Amino acid sequence: MGIYEDLANNFSRLPGIGKKSALRMVNWLLKQDAGYVQKFSQNLGSLQQKIKPCKICGAWTEEETCPICSNPLREKNQICVVEESQDVTTIEAYGEYKGLYHVLGGLIKPLDGIGPSQLSIPALMERIKSENPQEIIIATNPTVEGDTTALYINKMITEMNLSPSPKVTRLATGIPVGGDLEYIDKRTLSLSFRGRSQI
């Protein structure tokens, strides 16, 4: 197999990219400036070396602590719990939420062998104890797994018997059941934050 086919196969393994799209991407790259292609390959080659999870929230960052966690102007009394790091980018794009984040790294899926210990739920509980936030906003996707994870987190917080105990809320209005946070438009996401309900 030559480099052309090999690269097309590499691209076809990306989410949402089929064989035809992968071939179009390779053909497009072949027509680009050599400097651009070289820079593209350098960035791709160093991706896993340079980008790592933030030691506090788990979002992708080039530093030990991400720009959000290290920003003194962020509101420390709110922690928004999301499934994956790209959800932080989605929420930040709509520009209204000013609190902190916590990335779970997935959802509880017993059938796939994914339990709370495989996610960063224990780290979240430690953050809640040490940082004493007033509100935990659970922004997992409105799916069976997302709801299961949200209810489990709420149960764990309740069992900690903190005084005062943080309010646990869930994004509500506008997000369709079974929907994916990554594909929600900014206006709908804004309404979801405003209309969040207590669990």
KOLTIDO-183252 format. One record per residue (C-alpha): residue in one letter; chain; x, y negated, z. Coordinates in Angstrom, 1 decimal. Each point is the difference from the previous one (the first is absolute). Example, Ala and Ser with C-alpha at 12.3 -4.5 7.8 and 13.67 -1.06 7.14 Angstrom:
2
<r><res>A</res><chain>A</chain><X>12.3</X><Y>4.5</Y><Z>7.8</Z></r>
<r><res>S</res><chain>A</chain><X>1.4</X><Y>-3.4</Y><Z>-0.7</Z></r>
***
This chain:
199
<r><res>M</res><chain>A</chain><X>0.0</X><Y>0.0</Y><Z>0.0</Z></r>
<r><res>G</res><chain>A</chain><X>1.4</X><Y>-3.4</Y><Z>-1.0</Z></r>
<r><res>I</res><chain>A</chain><X>0.0</X><Y>-3.2</Y><Z>2.0</Z></r>
<r><res>Y</res><chain>A</chain><X>-3.1</X><Y>-1.3</Y><Z>-1.8</Z></r>
<r><res>E</res><chain>A</chain><X>-2.2</X><Y>2.9</Y><Z>1.0</Z></r>
<r><res>D</res><chain>A</chain><X>1.6</X><Y>0.2</Y><Z>3.4</Z></r>
<r><res>L</res><chain>A</chain><X>-0.7</X><Y>-3.6</Y><Z>0.8</Z></r>
<r><res>A</res><chain>A</chain><X>-3.6</X><Y>0.3</Y><Z>-1.4</Z></r>
<r><res>N</res><chain>A</chain><X>-0.5</X><Y>3.0</Y><Z>2.4</Z></r>
<r><res>N</res><chain>A</chain><X>1.4</X><Y>-2.1</Y><Z>2.9</Z></r>
<r><res>F</res><chain>A</chain><X>-2.5</X><Y>-2.8</Y><Z>-0.7</Z></r>
<r><res>S</res><chain>A</chain><X>-2.9</X><Y>2.5</Y><Z>-0.5</Z></r>
<r><res>R</res><chain>A</chain><X>0.5</X><Y>1.1</Y><Z>3.7</Z></r>
<r><res>L</res><chain>A</chain><X>-0.9</X><Y>-3.5</Y><Z>1.2</Z></r>
<r><res>P</res><chain>A</chain><X>-3.6</X><Y>-0.5</Y><Z>1.3</Z></r>
<r><res>G</res><chain>A</chain><X>-2.5</X><Y>-0.9</Y><Z>-2.7</Z></r>
<r><res>I</res><chain>A</chain><X>2.5</X><Y>0.5</Y><Z>-2.8</Z></r>
<r><res>G</res><chain>A</chain><X>-0.8</X><Y>2.7</Y><Z>-2.6</Z></r>
<r><res>K</res><chain>A</chain><X>2.2</X><Y>1.4</Y><Z>-2.8</Z></r>
<r><res>K</res><chain>A</chain><X>-1.0</X><Y>-2.6</Y><Z>-2.6</Z></r>
<r><res>S</res><chain>A</chain><X>0.5</X><Y>-2.9</Y><Z>2.4</Z></r>
<r><res>A</res><chain>A</chain><X>3.4</X><Y>1.3</Y><Z>1.0</Z></r>
<r><res>L</res><chain>A</chain><X>1.1</X><Y>0.2</Y><Z>-3.6</Z></r>
<r><res>R</res><chain>A</chain><X>-1.2</X><Y>-3.6</Y><Z>-0.6</Z></r>
<r><res>M</res><chain>A</chain><X>2.1</X><Y>-1.1</Y><Z>3.0</Z></r>
<r><res>V</res><chain>A</chain><X>3.1</X><Y>1.7</Y><Z>-1.4</Z></r>
<r><res>N</res><chain>A</chain><X>-0.6</X><Y>-1.5</Y><Z>-3.4</Z></r>
<r><res>W</res><chain>A</chain><X>-0.5</X><Y>-3.5</Y><Z>1.6</Z></r>
<r><res>L</res><chain>A</chain><X>3.2</X><Y>0.3</Y><Z>1.9</Z></r>
<r><res>L</res><chain>A</chain><X>1.9</X><Y>0.9</Y><Z>-3.1</Z></r>
<r><res>K</res><chain>A</chain><X>-1.0</X><Y>-3.3</Y><Z>-1.6</Z></r>
<r><res>Q</res><chain>A</chain><X>1.0</X><Y>-2.1</Y><Z>3.0</Z></r>
<r><res>D</res><chain>A</chain><X>3.2</X><Y>-2.0</Y><Z>0.6</Z></r>
<r><res>A</res><chain>A</chain><X>2.9</X><Y>2.3</Y><Z>1.2</Z></r>
<r><res>G</res><chain>A</chain><X>0.5</X><Y>-2.3</Y><Z>3.1</Z></r>
<r><res>Y</res><chain>A</chain><X>-3.6</X><Y>0.5</Y><Z>1.1</Z></r>
<r><res>V</res><chain>A</chain><X>0.2</X><Y>3.8</Y><Z>-0.4</Z></r>
<r><res>Q</res><chain>A</chain><X>3.2</X><Y>0.1</Y><Z>2.0</Z></r>
<r><res>K</res><chain>A</chain><X>-1.4</X><Y>-2.1</Y><Z>2.8</Z></r>
<r><res>F</res><chain>A</chain><X>-3.1</X><Y>2.1</Y><Z>0.0</Z></r>
<r><res>S</res><chain>A</chain><X>2.0</X><Y>3.2</Y><Z>0.4</Z></r>
<r><res>Q</res><chain>A</chain><X>2.2</X><Y>-1.6</Y><Z>2.7</Z></r>
<r><res>N</res><chain>A</chain><X>-3.1</X><Y>-1.0</Y><Z>2.0</Z></r>
<r><res>L</res><chain>A</chain><X>-1.5</X><Y>3.5</Y><Z>-0.4</Z></r>
<r><res>G</res><chain>A</chain><X>3.2</X><Y>1.7</Y><Z>1.0</Z></r>
<r><res>S</res><chain>A</chain><X>0.4</X><Y>-2.1</Y><Z>3.2</Z></r>
<r><res>L</res><chain>A</chain><X>-3.7</X><Y>0.1</Y><Z>0.9</Z></r>
<r><res>Q</res><chain>A</chain><X>0.2</X><Y>2.6</Y><Z>2.8</Z></r>
<r><res>Q</res><chain>A</chain><X>3.3</X><Y>-1.2</Y><Z>1.3</Z></r>
<r><res>K</res><chain>A</chain><X>-1.1</X><Y>-3.7</Y><Z>0.4</Z></r>
<r><res>I</res><chain>A</chain><X>-3.6</X><Y>0.3</Y><Z>1.0</Z></r>
<r><res>K</res><chain>A</chain><X>-1.1</X><Y>1.7</Y><Z>3.2</Z></r>
<r><res>P</res><chain>A</chain><X>-2.8</X><Y>-0.2</Y><Z>2.5</Z></r>
<r><res>C</res><chain>A</chain><X>-0.1</X><Y>-2.9</Y><Z>2.5</Z></r>
<r><res>K</res><chain>A</chain><X>1.1</X><Y>1.2</Y><Z>3.4</Z></r>
<r><res>I</res><chain>A</chain><X>-3.1</X><Y>-1.7</Y><Z>1.6</Z></r>
<r><res>C</res><chain>A</chain><X>-2.9</X><Y>0.4</Y><Z>-2.4</Z></r>
<r><res>G</res><chain>A</chain><X>1.1</X><Y>2.5</Y><Z>-2.6</Z></r>
<r><res>A</res><chain>A</chain><X>-0.5</X><Y>-2.2</Y><Z>-3.1</Z></r>
<r><res>W</res><chain>A</chain><X>2.7</X><Y>0.1</Y><Z>-2.7</Z></r>
<r><res>T</res><chain>A</chain><X>2.8</X><Y>-2.5</Y><Z>0.4</Z></r>
<r><res>E</res><chain>A</chain><X>3.6</X><Y>-0.6</Y><Z>-0.9</Z></r>
<r><res>E</res><chain>A</chain><X>0.8</X><Y>-1.1</Y><Z>3.5</Z></r>
<r><res>E</res><chain>A</chain><X>-0.3</X><Y>1.8</Y><Z>3.3</Z></r>
<r><res>T</res><chain>A</chain><X>-3.1</X><Y>-2.0</Y><Z>0.9</Z></r>
<r><res>C</res><chain>A</chain><X>-2.4</X><Y>-1.2</Y><Z>-2.8</Z></r>
<r><res>P</res><chain>A</chain><X>-0.7</X><Y>-3.7</Y><Z>-0.6</Z></r>
<r><res>I</res><chain>A</chain><X>-3.5</X><Y>0.3</Y><Z>1.6</Z></r>
<r><res>C</res><chain>A</chain><X>1.2</X><Y>1.5</Y><Z>3.3</Z></r>
<r><res>S</res><chain>A</chain><X>2.9</X><Y>-2.4</Y><Z>0.2</Z></r>
<r><res>N</res><chain>A</chain><X>-2.2</X><Y>-3.1</Y><Z>-0.7</Z></r>
<r><res>P</res><chain>A</chain><X>-0.6</X><Y>-1.9</Y><Z>3.3</Z></r>
<r><res>L</res><chain>A</chain><X>-3.0</X><Y>-1.7</Y><Z>-1.5</Z></r>
<r><res>R</res><chain>A</chain><X>-2.0</X><Y>3.3</Y><Z>-0.4</Z></r>
<r><res>E</res><chain>A</chain><X>-2.8</X><Y>0.5</Y><Z>2.5</Z></r>
<r><res>K</res><chain>A</chain><X>1.2</X><Y>2.6</Y><Z>2.5</Z></r>
<r><res>N</res><chain>A</chain><X>-3.4</X><Y>0.8</Y><Z>1.4</Z></r>
<r><res>Q</res><chain>A</chain><X>-1.2</X><Y>2.0</Y><Z>-3.0</Z></r>
<r><res>I</res><chain>A</chain><X>1.3</X><Y>3.2</Y><Z>-1.6</Z></r>
<r><res>C</res><chain>A</chain><X>-1.5</X><Y>1.1</Y><Z>-3.2</Z></r>
<r><res>V</res><chain>A</chain><X>0.5</X><Y>3.8</Y><Z>-0.5</Z></r>
<r><res>V</res><chain>A</chain><X>0.3</X><Y>1.1</Y><Z>-3.6</Z></r>
<r><res>E</res><chain>A</chain><X>0.6</X><Y>3.4</Y><Z>-1.7</Z></r>
<r><res>E</res><chain>A</chain><X>3.0</X><Y>-0.9</Y><Z>-2.3</Z></r>
<r><res>S</res><chain>A</chain><X>2.5</X><Y>-2.8</Y><Z>-0.4</Z></r>
<r><res>Q</res><chain>A</chain><X>-1.7</X><Y>-1.2</Y><Z>-3.3</Z></r>
<r><res>D</res><chain>A</chain><X>-3.1</X><Y>-0.8</Y><Z>2.1</Z></r>
<r><res>V</res><chain>A</chain><X>2.0</X><Y>-2.7</Y><Z>1.8</Z></r>
<r><res>T</res><chain>A</chain><X>0.8</X><Y>-1.6</Y><Z>-3.4</Z></r>
<r><res>T</res><chain>A</chain><X>-3.7</X><Y>0.2</Y><Z>-1.0</Z></r>
<r><res>I</res><chain>A</chain><X>-1.2</X><Y>-1.7</Y><Z>3.2</Z></r>
<r><res>E</res><chain>A</chain><X>2.8</X><Y>-2.6</Y><Z>-0.1</Z></r>
<r><res>A</res><chain>A</chain><X>-1.0</X><Y>-0.9</Y><Z>-3.6</Z></r>
<r><res>Y</res><chain>A</chain><X>-3.4</X><Y>-1.3</Y><Z>1.1</Z></r>
<r><res>G</res><chain>A</chain><X>1.7</X><Y>-2.3</Y><Z>2.5</Z></r>
<r><res>E</res><chain>A</chain><X>-2.4</X><Y>-0.3</Y><Z>2.9</Z></r>
<r><res>Y</res><chain>A</chain><X>1.3</X><Y>2.5</Y><Z>2.5</Z></r>
<r><res>K</res><chain>A</chain><X>2.8</X><Y>-1.4</Y><Z>2.2</Z></r>
<r><res>G</res><chain>A</chain><X>0.6</X><Y>2.8</Y><Z>2.5</Z></r>
<r><res>L</res><chain>A</chain><X>2.4</X><Y>3.0</Y><Z>0.0</Z></r>
<r><res>Y</res><chain>A</chain><X>-0.2</X><Y>3.4</Y><Z>-1.6</Z></r>
<r><res>H</res><chain>A</chain><X>0.6</X><Y>3.7</Y><Z>0.8</Z></r>
<r><res>V</res><chain>A</chain><X>0.4</X><Y>2.5</Y><Z>-2.9</Z></r>
<r><res>L</res><chain>A</chain><X>-1.1</X><Y>3.5</Y><Z>0.9</Z></r>
<r><res>G</res><chain>A</chain><X>1.7</X><Y>1.7</Y><Z>-3.0</Z></r>
<r><res>G</res><chain>A</chain><X>-3.2</X><Y>1.9</Y><Z>-0.9</Z></r>
<r><res>L</res><chain>A</chain><X>-3.2</X><Y>1.3</Y><Z>1.5</Z></r>
<r><res>I</res><chain>A</chain><X>-1.0</X><Y>2.9</Y><Z>2.2</Z></r>
<r><res>K</res><chain>A</chain><X>-0.7</X><Y>2.9</Y><Z>-2.3</Z></r>
<r><res>P</res><chain>A</chain><X>-0.2</X><Y>3.3</Y><Z>1.9</Z></r>
<r><res>L</res><chain>A</chain><X>-0.6</X><Y>2.1</Y><Z>-3.2</Z></r>
<r><res>D</res><chain>A</chain><X>3.4</X><Y>-1.3</Y><Z>-1.3</Z></r>
<r><res>G</res><chain>A</chain><X>1.7</X><Y>0.5</Y><Z>3.3</Z></r>
<r><res>I</res><chain>A</chain><X>0.3</X><Y>-3.7</Y><Z>0.8</Z></r>
<r><res>G</res><chain>A</chain><X>-0.8</X><Y>-0.8</Y><Z>3.6</Z></r>
<r><res>P</res><chain>A</chain><X>0.5</X><Y>-3.1</Y><Z>2.2</Z></r>
<r><res>S</res><chain>A</chain><X>3.6</X><Y>1.0</Y><Z>0.8</Z></r>
<r><res>Q</res><chain>A</chain><X>1.0</X><Y>0.0</Y><Z>-3.7</Z></r>
<r><res>L</res><chain>A</chain><X>-1.2</X><Y>-3.7</Y><Z>-0.2</Z></r>
<r><res>S</res><chain>A</chain><X>1.3</X><Y>-3.0</Y><Z>1.9</Z></r>
<r><res>I</res><chain>A</chain><X>-3.0</X><Y>0.1</Y><Z>2.4</Z></r>
<r><res>P</res><chain>A</chain><X>2.2</X><Y>0.6</Y><Z>3.1</Z></r>
<r><res>A</res><chain>A</chain><X>2.1</X><Y>-3.0</Y><Z>-1.0</Z></r>
<r><res>L</res><chain>A</chain><X>-3.2</X><Y>-2.1</Y><Z>-0.3</Z></r>
<r><res>M</res><chain>A</chain><X>-1.0</X><Y>1.0</Y><Z>3.5</Z></r>
<r><res>E</res><chain>A</chain><X>3.4</X><Y>-1.0</Y><Z>1.3</Z></r>
<r><res>R</res><chain>A</chain><X>-0.4</X><Y>-3.4</Y><Z>-1.7</Z></r>
<r><res>I</res><chain>A</chain><X>-3.4</X><Y>-0.5</Y><Z>1.5</Z></r>
<r><res>K</res><chain>A</chain><X>1.4</X><Y>0.7</Y><Z>3.5</Z></r>
<r><res>S</res><chain>A</chain><X>3.0</X><Y>-2.3</Y><Z>-0.4</Z></r>
<r><res>E</res><chain>A</chain><X>-1.4</X><Y>-2.8</Y><Z>-2.2</Z></r>
<r><res>N</res><chain>A</chain><X>-3.5</X><Y>-0.2</Y><Z>1.7</Z></r>
<r><res>P</res><chain>A</chain><X>-1.9</X><Y>-1.2</Y><Z>-3.1</Z></r>
<r><res>Q</res><chain>A</chain><X>-3.6</X><Y>-1.3</Y><Z>0.4</Z></r>
<r><res>E</res><chain>A</chain><X>-1.3</X><Y>1.8</Y><Z>-3.2</Z></r>
<r><res>I</res><chain>A</chain><X>0.8</X><Y>3.0</Y><Z>-2.0</Z></r>
<r><res>I</res><chain>A</chain><X>-1.4</X><Y>-0.2</Y><Z>-3.5</Z></r>
<r><res>I</res><chain>A</chain><X>-0.2</X><Y>3.4</Y><Z>-1.7</Z></r>
<r><res>A</res><chain>A</chain><X>0.2</X><Y>-0.5</Y><Z>-3.7</Z></r>
<r><res>T</res><chain>A</chain><X>0.1</X><Y>3.6</Y><Z>-1.2</Z></r>
<r><res>N</res><chain>A</chain><X>-1.9</X><Y>0.8</Y><Z>-3.2</Z></r>
<r><res>P</res><chain>A</chain><X>-3.7</X><Y>0.8</Y><Z>0.6</Z></r>
<r><res>T</res><chain>A</chain><X>0.3</X><Y>3.7</Y><Z>-0.7</Z></r>
<r><res>V</res><chain>A</chain><X>-0.5</X><Y>3.1</Y><Z>2.2</Z></r>
<r><res>E</res><chain>A</chain><X>3.7</X><Y>0.1</Y><Z>0.8</Z></r>
<r><res>G</res><chain>A</chain><X>0.1</X><Y>-3.8</Y><Z>0.6</Z></r>
<r><res>D</res><chain>A</chain><X>-3.0</X><Y>0.1</Y><Z>2.3</Z></r>
<r><res>T</res><chain>A</chain><X>1.5</X><Y>3.0</Y><Z>1.9</Z></r>
<r><res>T</res><chain>A</chain><X>3.3</X><Y>-1.8</Y><Z>0.5</Z></r>
<r><res>A</res><chain>A</chain><X>-1.8</X><Y>-3.2</Y><Z>1.1</Z></r>
<r><res>L</res><chain>A</chain><X>-2.1</X><Y>1.9</Y><Z>2.6</Z></r>
<r><res>Y</res><chain>A</chain><X>3.1</X><Y>1.9</Y><Z>1.3</Z></r>
<r><res>I</res><chain>A</chain><X>1.9</X><Y>-3.3</Y><Z>0.4</Z></r>
<r><res>N</res><chain>A</chain><X>-3.0</X><Y>-1.5</Y><Z>1.9</Z></r>
<r><res>K</res><chain>A</chain><X>-0.2</X><Y>3.1</Y><Z>2.2</Z></r>
<r><res>M</res><chain>A</chain><X>3.8</X><Y>-0.2</Y><Z>0.8</Z></r>
<r><res>I</res><chain>A</chain><X>-0.3</X><Y>-3.7</Y><Z>0.9</Z></r>
<r><res>T</res><chain>A</chain><X>-3.0</X><Y>0.6</Y><Z>2.2</Z></r>
<r><res>E</res><chain>A</chain><X>1.8</X><Y>2.8</Y><Z>1.8</Z></r>
<r><res>M</res><chain>A</chain><X>2.9</X><Y>-2.3</Y><Z>0.9</Z></r>
<r><res>N</res><chain>A</chain><X>-2.2</X><Y>-1.9</Y><Z>2.4</Z></r>
<r><res>L</res><chain>A</chain><X>1.8</X><Y>-3.2</Y><Z>-0.6</Z></r>
<r><res>S</res><chain>A</chain><X>-1.1</X><Y>-3.1</Y><Z>1.8</Z></r>
<r><res>P</res><chain>A</chain><X>-0.9</X><Y>-2.1</Y><Z>-1.9</Z></r>
<r><res>S</res><chain>A</chain><X>-0.7</X><Y>2.6</Y><Z>-2.8</Z></r>
<r><res>P</res><chain>A</chain><X>0.3</X><Y>-1.4</Y><Z>-3.5</Z></r>
<r><res>K</res><chain>A</chain><X>-3.1</X><Y>-0.3</Y><Z>-2.1</Z></r>
<r><res>V</res><chain>A</chain><X>0.1</X><Y>2.6</Y><Z>-2.8</Z></r>
<r><res>T</res><chain>A</chain><X>-1.7</X><Y>-1.1</Y><Z>-3.3</Z></r>
<r><res>R</res><chain>A</chain><X>-0.5</X><Y>1.5</Y><Z>-3.4</Z></r>
<r><res>L</res><chain>A</chain><X>-0.2</X><Y>-1.7</Y><Z>-3.4</Z></r>
<r><res>A</res><chain>A</chain><X>-3.6</X><Y>0.0</Y><Z>-1.1</Z></r>
<r><res>T</res><chain>A</chain><X>-1.9</X><Y>-2.1</Y><Z>-2.5</Z></r>
<r><res>G</res><chain>A</chain><X>0.6</X><Y>0.5</Y><Z>-3.7</Z></r>
<r><res>I</res><chain>A</chain><X>2.3</X><Y>3.0</Y><Z>0.0</Z></r>
<r><res>P</res><chain>A</chain><X>-1.7</X><Y>3.0</Y><Z>-1.7</Z></r>
<r><res>V</res><chain>A</chain><X>0.0</X><Y>3.4</Y><Z>1.7</Z></r>
<r><res>G</res><chain>A</chain><X>2.7</X><Y>2.0</Y><Z>-1.6</Z></r>
<r><res>G</res><chain>A</chain><X>1.7</X><Y>-3.1</Y><Z>-1.4</Z></r>
<r><res>D</res><chain>A</chain><X>3.7</X><Y>-0.7</Y><Z>0.1</Z></r>
<r><res>L</res><chain>A</chain><X>1.3</X><Y>-3.2</Y><Z>1.7</Z></r>
<r><res>E</res><chain>A</chain><X>2.6</X><Y>-0.5</Y><Z>-2.7</Z></r>
<r><res>Y</res><chain>A</chain><X>-2.7</X><Y>-0.6</Y><Z>-2.7</Z></r>
<r><res>I</res><chain>A</chain><X>-2.2</X><Y>-2.3</Y><Z>2.0</Z></r>
<r><res>D</res><chain>A</chain><X>-0.2</X><Y>-3.6</Y><Z>-1.3</Z></r>
<r><res>K</res><chain>A</chain><X>1.1</X><Y>-2.9</Y><Z>2.2</Z></r>
<r><res>R</res><chain>A</chain><X>-3.5</X><Y>-1.4</Y><Z>0.6</Z></r>
<r><res>T</res><chain>A</chain><X>-1.4</X><Y>3.4</Y><Z>1.1</Z></r>
<r><res>L</res><chain>A</chain><X>3.0</X><Y>0.6</Y><Z>2.3</Z></r>
<r><res>S</res><chain>A</chain><X>-0.4</X><Y>-3.4</Y><Z>1.5</Z></r>
<r><res>L</res><chain>A</chain><X>-3.7</X><Y>0.7</Y><Z>0.8</Z></r>
<r><res>S</res><chain>A</chain><X>1.0</X><Y>3.4</Y><Z>1.4</Z></r>
<r><res>F</res><chain>A</chain><X>2.4</X><Y>-1.7</Y><Z>2.5</Z></r>
<r><res>R</res><chain>A</chain><X>-2.6</X><Y>-2.5</Y><Z>1.0</Z></r>
<r><res>G</res><chain>A</chain><X>-2.7</X><Y>2.6</Y><Z>0.4</Z></r>
<r><res>R</res><chain>A</chain><X>2.1</X><Y>2.6</Y><Z>1.9</Z></r>
<r><res>S</res><chain>A</chain><X>-1.9</X><Y>1.8</Y><Z>2.7</Z></r>
<r><res>Q</res><chain>A</chain><X>1.0</X><Y>1.3</Y><Z>3.4</Z></r>
<r><res>I</res><chain>A</chain><X>0.4</X><Y>3.8</Y><Z>0.2</Z></r>
***
